[in-house]
Amino acid sequence: MRIAVVTDAWTPQKNGVVTVLVDLRARLRAMGHDVVVIEPSAFRTVRCPGYREIELAWGASREMRRLLEGSRADAIHIATEGPLGFAARAHCRADGLAFTTAFHSRFPDFLNTATGIPARWGYAVMRRFHAPSSGVMVPSSGTHDLLASHGFTNLRRWSHGIDLDLFRPRTVPSHRRRPVFLFVGRVSVEKNLESFLRLELPGSKVVCGGGPLLDRLRARYPAVHWTGPLPREQLVAHYAAADVFVYPSRTDTFGLVMLEALACGTPVAAYPVAGPLDVVGTSDAGVLDDDLQGAALRALAIPRERARARAMLFDRDDVARRFVAHLVPAAAGVTQRTSAVTALSSDRRKLPSKASTWTAPDPATERTPQV
């Protein structure tokens, strides 16, 4: 099946949405699907105010029509609500094409935090954007319930997965004072990072990531170890060397970095909100509490194999099959395209029900850098 994915978030941007979509494309292609990604590099772009590393497409309507028509896609998925998402939505509606969408980021809440604009206004705009969608894919139960409370319809649960071969337990020497409390992610206002930085915790705090607040927070908290942005391959060593992963965000829809930490055997401390409630839940692989300091300290007692076992439940091939099962035929009147989507949607009956078992790595075979 040929699938067109339209997204405003793509490489070289570094964020969870990009990670999810890049991995999804790889898994879909491995399953035999032809995936066409329509992303900002094909358009004229401008820098996003406040996030200069993000480039937004400008005047995309005509080129979007050309690219979507040229893709001859059996199914169209609009992944983001940015300029490309709106251009693709307009083209599909004008030509009577069915499409699915996804809700990856709680922008109304981010804007409310940054500007004071009422979140309900933002959700009204988002609800209107997603209203024509044949299925709105959401990554967590909490996000599903939040959107339902704002009047969204056609919601479809679609979780996320990671590369469990890359993110795995290993022995990593560390020169930092233990215990080590780690955060990985964008250094930006929506991550609520200072709730972690202000905690009175023993040992060391490490922050991996970049963003608009990096210079300001690095100057304000000089005792914290700041690595800046790192490739995913180098993050593995930091996850494995940490004793607890602390996730202070209250507004993310999922929190893929928590899953990466768990896969490396590092327990999670977070608030009991959407995202952590799905990634950690009641698994005892982490501690969820409004007292984040208490959660971080209690998480020190969690066995690392328990964290790894939780991550094993999030299989990325399972995630890709669920994505295909939620797709709809772009042109319902074309028999060949309809049959292709319908046949492949039968993967819903083939989803695995059991996670793999955890095997401790052999320290003698692990060669990882000191962090």
C-alpha positions as CSV (number, residue, x, y, z in Angstrom):
1,M,0.0,0.0,0.0
2,R,1.2,3.5,-0.8
3,I,0.8,5.8,2.2
4,A,1.3,9.6,2.1
5,V,2.3,11.1,5.5
6,V,2.1,14.9,5.7
7,T,4.1,16.5,8.6
8,D,5.4,19.8,9.7
9,A,7.8,18.0,12.1
10,W,10.7,16.2,10.4
11,T,14.5,16.0,10.4
12,P,16.7,17.9,11.2
13,Q,14.3,18.9,14.0
14,K,14.9,17.0,17.2
15,N,11.7,16.2,19.2
16,G,9.5,13.3,20.1
17,V,7.1,13.7,17.1
18,V,10.0,13.5,14.6
19,T,11.4,10.4,16.4
20,V,8.0,8.7,16.2
21,L,7.4,9.5,12.6
22,V,10.9,8.6,11.4
23,D,10.7,5.2,13.2
24,L,7.1,4.7,11.9
25,R,8.3,5.2,8.3
26,A,11.1,2.6,8.8
27,R,8.7,0.0,10.2
28,L,6.1,0.5,7.5
29,R,8.7,0.1,4.8
30,A,10.0,-3.0,6.5
31,M,6.4,-4.3,6.3
32,G,6.4,-3.7,2.6
33,H,4.5,-0.4,2.4
34,D,5.5,2.4,0.1
35,V,5.7,5.6,2.3
36,V,5.9,9.1,0.9
37,V,6.7,11.8,3.5
38,I,5.7,15.3,2.6
39,E,7.7,17.6,4.9
40,P,9.0,21.2,5.1
41,S,12.2,20.7,3.0
42,A,10.0,20.5,-0.2
43,F,8.7,24.1,0.4
44,R,9.7,27.6,1.1
45,T,10.1,28.0,4.8
46,V,10.4,30.6,7.6
47,R,11.8,30.3,11.1
48,C,9.3,29.6,13.8
49,P,9.2,32.5,16.3
50,G,10.7,31.3,19.6
51,Y,11.9,28.0,18.1
52,R,14.4,29.0,15.5
53,E,15.5,25.4,14.9
54,I,12.0,24.7,13.5
55,E,11.2,25.7,9.9
56,L,7.6,26.3,8.9
57,A,6.4,25.9,5.3
58,W,5.1,29.1,3.6
59,G,2.6,29.4,0.8
60,A,2.2,25.6,0.6
61,S,-1.2,25.1,-1.0
62,R,-0.2,24.8,-4.7
63,E,2.8,22.6,-4.1
64,M,0.9,20.5,-1.6
65,R,-1.7,19.7,-4.3
66,R,1.0,18.7,-6.8
67,L,2.8,16.5,-4.3
68,L,-0.3,14.7,-3.0
69,E,-1.6,14.1,-6.5
70,G,1.8,12.9,-7.6
71,S,2.0,10.5,-4.6
72,R,-1.0,8.5,-5.9
73,A,-1.5,7.5,-2.3
74,D,-3.9,4.7,-1.2
75,A,-4.2,6.4,2.2
76,I,-3.4,9.9,3.5
77,H,-2.3,10.7,7.0
78,I,-1.9,14.2,8.3
79,A,0.4,14.1,11.3
80,T,0.5,17.7,12.4
81,E,-1.7,20.8,12.6
82,G,0.9,23.2,11.1
83,P,0.9,24.9,7.7
84,L,1.5,21.7,5.8
85,G,-1.3,20.0,7.8
86,F,-3.7,22.7,7.0
87,A,-2.7,22.7,3.3
88,A,-3.2,19.0,3.0
89,R,-6.5,19.1,4.9
90,A,-7.7,21.8,2.5
91,H,-6.7,19.8,-0.6
92,C,-8.3,16.6,0.7
93,R,-11.6,18.4,1.5
94,A,-11.7,20.1,-1.9
95,D,-11.1,16.8,-3.8
96,G,-13.3,14.7,-1.5
97,L,-10.4,12.6,-0.3
98,A,-10.7,10.8,3.1
99,F,-7.7,11.1,5.5
100,T,-6.7,10.4,9.1
101,T,-4.9,12.8,11.5
102,A,-3.0,12.5,14.7
103,F,-2.8,14.6,17.9
104,H,0.8,14.6,19.1
105,S,1.2,17.9,21.0
106,R,-0.9,19.9,23.4
107,F,-0.3,23.2,21.7
108,P,-3.3,24.9,23.4
109,D,-1.8,24.2,26.8
110,F,1.7,25.3,25.7
111,L,0.3,28.6,24.4
112,N,-1.6,29.1,27.6
113,T,1.5,28.6,29.7
114,A,3.6,30.9,27.4
115,T,1.1,33.7,26.6
116,G,-2.0,33.3,28.8
117,I,-4.2,32.6,25.8
118,P,-7.1,30.5,27.2
119,A,-6.5,26.8,26.3
120,R,-10.2,26.4,25.4
121,W,-9.7,28.7,22.4
122,G,-6.8,26.6,21.1
123,Y,-8.7,23.4,21.6
124,A,-11.6,24.9,19.6
125,V,-9.2,25.5,16.7
126,M,-7.8,22.0,17.0
127,R,-11.3,20.5,17.2
128,R,-12.2,22.2,13.9
129,F,-9.0,21.1,12.3
130,H,-9.6,17.4,13.2
131,A,-13.4,17.4,12.6
132,P,-13.3,16.1,9.0
133,S,-10.7,13.4,9.9
134,S,-11.9,9.8,9.5
135,G,-9.8,8.9,12.5
136,V,-7.8,11.0,15.0
137,M,-5.0,8.9,16.4
138,V,-4.1,9.7,20.0
139,P,-1.1,8.2,21.9
140,S,-2.6,7.8,25.4
141,S,-5.8,7.2,27.3
142,G,-5.3,10.6,29.1
143,T,-5.1,12.4,25.8
144,H,-8.1,10.5,24.5
145,D,-10.2,11.6,27.5
146,L,-8.9,15.2,27.3
147,L,-9.9,15.6,23.7
148,A,-13.2,13.9,24.2
149,S,-13.9,16.4,27.0
150,H,-13.3,19.2,24.4
151,G,-15.7,17.7,21.9
152,F,-13.3,15.8,19.6
153,T,-14.8,12.8,17.8
154,N,-13.5,9.8,15.8
155,L,-10.7,9.3,18.3
156,R,-8.5,6.2,17.8
157,R,-5.9,4.9,20.3
158,W,-2.5,4.6,18.8
159,S,0.5,4.1,21.2
160,H,4.2,4.5,20.4
161,G,7.1,2.2,20.5
162,I,10.9,2.3,20.4
163,D,13.9,0.3,19.2
164,L,14.4,-2.2,22.0
165,D,17.7,-3.4,20.5
166,L,19.2,0.1,20.7
167,F,17.7,1.1,24.0
168,R,18.6,-1.8,26.4
169,P,20.4,-2.2,29.7
170,R,24.1,-2.1,29.8
171,T,26.9,-1.5,32.3
172,V,28.2,2.1,31.9
173,P,31.0,3.6,34.1
174,S,30.2,7.0,35.5
175,H,32.4,9.6,37.2
176,R,29.4,11.5,38.5
177,R,28.3,11.4,42.2
178,R,25.5,8.9,42.7
179,P,22.6,8.6,42.6
180,V,22.3,10.2,39.2
181,F,18.9,11.8,38.3
182,L,18.4,12.3,34.6
183,F,16.2,14.3,32.3
184,V,16.2,14.0,28.5
185,G,14.2,16.4,26.2
186,R,13.8,19.9,25.0
187,V,14.9,22.6,27.3
188,S,11.7,24.7,26.8
189,V,8.8,26.1,28.8
190,E,6.4,23.3,28.1
191,K,8.7,20.7,29.8
192,N,8.3,22.3,33.2
193,L,12.0,21.6,33.7
194,E,12.5,23.8,36.7
195,S,10.3,21.6,38.8
196,F,13.1,19.0,38.4
197,L,16.0,21.4,38.7
198,R,14.7,22.9,42.0
199,L,14.4,19.5,43.7
200,E,16.6,18.8,46.7
201,L,18.1,15.5,45.7
202,P,21.3,13.7,46.7
203,G,24.0,12.9,44.1
204,S,23.9,14.5,40.6
205,K,21.4,15.9,38.1
206,V,22.0,15.5,34.4
207,V,20.1,17.2,31.6
208,C,20.5,16.1,28.0
209,G,18.9,18.3,25.3
210,G,18.8,21.7,23.8
211,G,16.2,24.4,23.4
212,P,15.3,28.1,23.9
213,L,15.8,28.0,27.7
214,L,19.2,26.2,27.7
215,D,21.5,29.2,28.2
216,R,19.2,30.8,30.8
217,L,18.7,27.6,32.9
218,R,22.4,26.5,32.6
219,A,23.4,29.9,34.1
220,R,20.8,29.6,36.8
221,Y,21.6,26.0,37.8
222,P,25.4,25.7,37.4
223,A,25.6,22.5,39.6
224,V,23.5,20.6,37.0
225,H,25.4,18.7,34.3
226,W,24.3,20.0,30.9
227,T,25.2,18.0,27.9
228,G,23.3,19.9,25.2
229,P,21.6,17.9,22.3
230,L,23.0,14.4,21.7
231,P,22.3,11.8,19.0
232,R,20.0,9.0,20.1
233,E,22.9,6.5,20.0
234,Q,24.8,8.5,22.6
235,L,21.7,9.0,24.8
236,V,21.7,5.2,25.5
237,A,24.8,5.5,27.7
238,H,23.2,8.4,29.7
239,Y,20.0,6.5,30.2
240,A,21.9,3.4,31.3
241,A,24.2,5.3,33.7
242,A,21.3,7.1,35.5
243,D,19.6,5.7,38.6
244,V,16.3,7.5,38.0
245,F,14.8,9.3,35.1
246,V,12.8,12.3,36.2
247,Y,10.1,13.6,33.9
248,P,8.5,16.9,35.1
249,S,6.2,17.7,32.2
250,R,2.5,18.0,32.9
251,T,1.4,18.7,29.3
252,D,2.9,16.0,27.0
253,T,0.7,13.6,25.2
254,F,3.0,10.6,25.7
255,G,6.6,11.1,26.6
256,L,8.7,8.8,24.4
257,V,11.9,9.5,26.5
258,M,10.3,7.8,29.5
259,L,10.0,4.7,27.4
260,E,13.6,5.0,26.3
261,A,14.7,5.2,29.9
262,L,12.7,2.2,31.0
263,A,14.1,0.2,28.1
264,C,17.6,0.9,29.4
265,G,16.5,-0.3,32.8
266,T,16.1,3.1,34.4
267,P,12.9,3.6,36.5
268,V,10.9,6.8,36.1
269,A,9.6,9.5,38.5
270,A,6.9,11.7,37.1
271,Y,3.6,13.4,37.9
272,P,0.4,11.3,37.6
273,V,-0.8,12.9,34.4
274,A,-1.5,11.9,30.8
275,G,1.6,10.4,29.3
276,P,3.2,8.9,32.5
277,L,-0.1,7.3,33.4
278,D,0.1,5.3,30.1
279,V,3.9,4.7,29.9
280,V,4.3,3.8,33.6
281,G,0.8,3.3,34.8
282,T,0.4,0.9,37.7
283,S,3.4,-1.3,36.5
284,D,5.7,-0.5,39.5
285,A,8.4,0.4,36.9
286,G,8.3,4.0,38.2
287,V,6.7,6.3,40.8
288,L,3.9,8.7,39.9
289,D,3.2,11.4,42.5
290,D,2.4,15.1,42.7
291,D,5.4,15.1,45.2
292,L,8.0,14.8,42.5
293,Q,10.9,14.8,44.9
294,G,9.4,12.0,46.9
295,A,8.7,10.1,43.7
296,A,12.4,10.4,42.6
297,L,13.7,9.2,45.9
298,R,11.3,6.2,46.0
299,A,12.1,5.2,42.5
300,L,15.7,4.5,43.6
301,A,14.4,1.2,45.1
302,I,12.9,-0.1,41.8
303,P,14.8,-3.0,40.3
304,R,16.1,-2.2,36.8
305,E,14.7,-5.4,35.3
306,R,11.3,-4.3,36.3
307,A,11.7,-1.1,34.3
308,R,12.9,-3.1,31.2
309,A,10.0,-5.5,31.4
310,R,7.6,-2.6,31.2
311,A,9.2,-1.2,28.1
312,M,9.0,-4.6,26.4
313,L,5.2,-4.1,26.2
314,F,5.7,-1.3,23.7
315,D,6.6,-3.1,20.5
316,R,7.2,-0.9,17.6
317,D,6.0,-3.4,15.0
318,D,2.7,-3.7,16.9
319,V,2.6,0.2,16.8
320,A,3.0,0.1,13.0
321,R,0.3,-2.5,12.5
322,R,-2.1,-0.5,14.6
323,F,-1.3,2.6,12.5
324,V,-2.2,0.7,9.3
325,A,-5.4,-0.6,10.9
326,H,-6.6,2.9,11.5
327,L,-6.0,4.2,8.0
328,V,-8.8,4.7,5.5
329,P,-9.0,4.6,1.7
330,A,-8.2,8.0,0.3
331,A,-10.6,7.5,-2.7
332,A,-13.3,5.1,-1.6
333,G,-14.7,4.8,-5.1
334,V,-11.5,3.2,-6.4
335,T,-11.9,-0.6,-5.9
336,Q,-8.2,-1.4,-6.0
337,R,-7.3,1.1,-3.4
338,T,-10.1,0.2,-1.1
339,S,-9.3,-3.5,-1.2
340,A,-5.6,-2.8,-0.5
341,V,-6.4,-0.8,2.7
342,T,-9.2,-3.2,3.8
343,A,-6.9,-6.3,3.4
344,L,-4.0,-4.7,5.3
345,S,-6.3,-3.5,8.0
346,S,-6.9,-7.1,8.9
347,D,-3.6,-6.8,10.8
348,R,-5.7,-5.7,13.7
349,R,-6.4,-9.5,14.3
350,K,-2.7,-10.3,14.2
351,L,-1.4,-8.0,17.0
352,P,0.9,-9.8,19.6
353,S,-0.5,-10.2,23.0
354,K,2.6,-11.0,25.0
355,A,5.8,-9.2,25.7
356,S,9.3,-10.7,25.3
357,T,11.2,-11.7,28.4
358,W,14.1,-9.6,29.7
359,T,17.6,-11.0,29.6
360,A,20.4,-9.2,31.5
361,P,23.2,-8.1,29.2
362,D,26.7,-9.5,29.5
363,P,28.9,-6.7,30.9
364,A,31.9,-8.3,29.1
365,T,30.4,-7.7,25.7
366,E,29.2,-4.1,26.4
367,R,31.4,-1.3,25.3
368,T,29.9,2.0,26.0
369,P,31.5,5.4,26.7
370,Q,31.9,6.8,30.1
371,V,29.4,9.5,31.0
